[in-house]
Amino acid sequence: MIQAESRMPTTDGVRAAADAVAAILPPTPLLPVEIGGVRAWVKADNLQPIGSFKIRGAWWRLSSLTPEEREGGVVAVSSGNHAQGVAWSARRLGIKATIVMPHDAPQVKLDNTKALGAEVVLYQRPGEDRDAVAAKLIEQDGGTLVHAFGDPWVIEGQGSAAIEIAAQLGRAPSRIVACCGGGGLTAGLSLGAPTSAVHPVEPVGWDMVGQALARGELVHAAPDAPKTICDALQPNVTKPLNLALLKGRSEPGVTVTDDEVRTAQRFAFTNLRLVVEPGGAAALAAALAGKVPVDADTVIMITGGNADPAAYARTIAEAG
């Protein structure tokens, strides 16, 4: 049994994860998009069965468990998209899944996770440490932790998107612009697309990856960090593993405002006919706002489509 703490993700691991994902899921579309007069590309991972790219890492992690680990079940922490990825994968593999979720997670994500058969344990955000809640559950009942972004298999699974992109584009992209929470996707992309620039995009005040890259050390979210509509992109801190993979590899992080994210949601609805949740629109928001370079070989990740219906309707109805 290989412990997550002692395993480093690799490019070969990303390729293996891509094969595993391709065996059960068709590739998500790579769609042309015009931004500032330049035709670039959007990777629509909001069209995954659970509405998020998180299914990639969850499937690779759970399908890599030993028979003994599968028997013991899994525990995950998530605001909703990783939760659904783990729940979906666990149901398909016949594994018990317990998910620690914030009390204020969008109801659609809570409902979908429960509908997939997972047990949901709520914690208070802010106030409680979700990792501590998960650790206590594992201490009490056993199980394997499936971390949302700091697990090596999860990182490799998220990187499978880069393998798909290169196959669809017919070449390595010049850059991949990615929504960033804890850095699992950006770390995976850096392994899966070693010659491409990788740009992490985070909400203002929640750029824990961008700040960590700038300082060369882990940075925790401020106690008075601003509210953001990007519920999927609110980690308190990235992990040493993610920072180690991204240091010297990732482009500097950029941040986007809630208004820029809403503009991106409306753009995706109008121009791409895509429903995108706030956190899933962050990368597109950065491109539209001119905060990252865009050329003909740029790929922008749209990472999630699990939008709260009422909030999404208000956003789409607003004037641009």
Secondary structure as the mmCIF struct_conf table of DSSP 4:
data_model
#
loop_
_struct_conf.conf_type_id
_struct_conf.id
_struct_conf.beg_label_comp_id
_struct_conf.beg_label_asym_id
_struct_conf.beg_label_seq_id
_struct_conf.end_label_comp_id
_struct_conf.end_label_asym_id
_struct_conf.end_label_seq_id
HELX_RH_3T_P HELX_RH_3T_P1 ALA A 4 SER A 6
HELX_RH_AL_P HELX_RH_AL_P1 THR A 11 ALA A 22
TURN_TY1_P TURN_TY1_P1 ALA A 23 ILE A 24
BEND BEND1 LEU A 25 LEU A 25
HELX_LH_PP_P HELX_LH_PP_P1 PRO A 26 PRO A 29
STRN STRN1 LEU A 30 ILE A 35
TURN_TY1_P TURN_TY1_P2 GLY A 36 GLY A 37
STRN STRN2 VAL A 38 ALA A 44
HELX_RH_3T_P HELX_RH_3T_P2 ASP A 45 LEU A 47
BEND BEND2 GLN A 48 GLN A 48
TURN_TY1_P TURN_TY1_P3 PRO A 49 ILE A 50
BEND BEND3 GLY A 51 GLY A 51
STRN STRN3 SER A 52 SER A 52
TURN_TY1_P TURN_TY1_P4 PHE A 53 PHE A 53
HELX_RH_AL_P HELX_RH_AL_P2 LYS A 54 SER A 63
TURN_TY1_P TURN_TY1_P5 SER A 64 SER A 64
BEND BEND4 LEU A 65 LEU A 65
HELX_RH_AL_P HELX_RH_AL_P3 PRO A 67 GLY A 72
STRN STRN4 VAL A 74 VAL A 77
BEND BEND5 SER A 79 GLY A 80
HELX_RH_AL_P HELX_RH_AL_P4 ASN A 81 LEU A 93
TURN_TY1_P TURN_TY1_P6 GLY A 94 GLY A 94
STRN STRN5 ALA A 97 PRO A 102
TURN_TY1_P TURN_TY1_P7 HIS A 103 ASP A 104
BEND BEND6 ALA A 105 ALA A 105
HELX_RH_AL_P HELX_RH_AL_P5 GLN A 107 ALA A 115
TURN_TY1_P TURN_TY1_P8 LEU A 116 GLY A 117
STRN STRN6 GLU A 119 TYR A 123
TURN_TY1_P TURN_TY1_P9 ARG A 125 GLY A 127
BEND BEND7 GLU A 128 GLU A 128
HELX_RH_AL_P HELX_RH_AL_P6 ARG A 130 ASP A 141
STRN STRN7 THR A 144 VAL A 146
BEND BEND8 ALA A 148 GLY A 150
HELX_RH_AL_P HELX_RH_AL_P7 PRO A 152 LEU A 169
TURN_TY1_P TURN_TY1_P10 GLY A 170 GLY A 170
BEND BEND9 ARG A 171 ARG A 171
BEND BEND10 SER A 174 SER A 174
STRN STRN8 ARG A 175 CYS A 179
BEND BEND11 GLY A 181 GLY A 183
HELX_RH_AL_P HELX_RH_AL_P8 GLY A 184 GLY A 192
BEND BEND12 ALA A 193 ALA A 193
TURN_TY1_P TURN_TY1_P11 PRO A 194 THR A 195
BEND BEND13 SER A 196 SER A 196
STRN STRN9 ALA A 197 PRO A 203
TURN_TY1_P TURN_TY1_P12 VAL A 204 GLY A 205
HELX_RH_AL_P HELX_RH_AL_P9 MET A 208 ARG A 215
TURN_TY1_P TURN_TY1_P13 GLY A 216 GLY A 216
BEND BEND14 GLU A 217 GLU A 217
HELX_LH_PP_P HELX_LH_PP_P2 HIS A 220 ALA A 222
TURN_TY1_P TURN_TY1_P14 PRO A 223 ASP A 224
HELX_LH_PP_P HELX_LH_PP_P3 ALA A 225 LYS A 227
BEND BEND15 ILE A 229 ILE A 229
HELX_RH_3T_P HELX_RH_3T_P3 ASP A 231 LEU A 233
BEND BEND16 ASN A 236 ASN A 236
HELX_RH_AL_P HELX_RH_AL_P10 PRO A 240 LEU A 246
TURN_TY1_P TURN_TY1_P15 LYS A 247 ARG A 249
BEND BEND17 SER A 250 SER A 250
HELX_LH_PP_P HELX_LH_PP_P4 GLU A 251 GLY A 253
STRN STRN10 VAL A 254 VAL A 256
HELX_RH_AL_P HELX_RH_AL_P11 ASP A 258 PHE A 267
HELX_RH_PI_P HELX_RH_PI_P1 ALA A 268 LEU A 272
TURN_TY1_P TURN_TY1_P16 PRO A 278 PRO A 278
HELX_RH_3T_P HELX_RH_3T_P4 GLY A 279 ALA A 281
HELX_RH_AL_P HELX_RH_AL_P12 ALA A 282 LEU A 288
TURN_TY1_P TURN_TY1_P17 ALA A 289 GLY A 290
BEND BEND18 LYS A 291 VAL A 292
TURN_TY1_P TURN_TY1_P18 ALA A 296 ASP A 297
STRN STRN11 THR A 298 ILE A 302
STRN STRN12 GLY A 304 GLY A 304
HELX_RH_AL_P HELX_RH_AL_P13 PRO A 309 ALA A 317
BEND BEND19 GLU A 318 GLU A 318
#
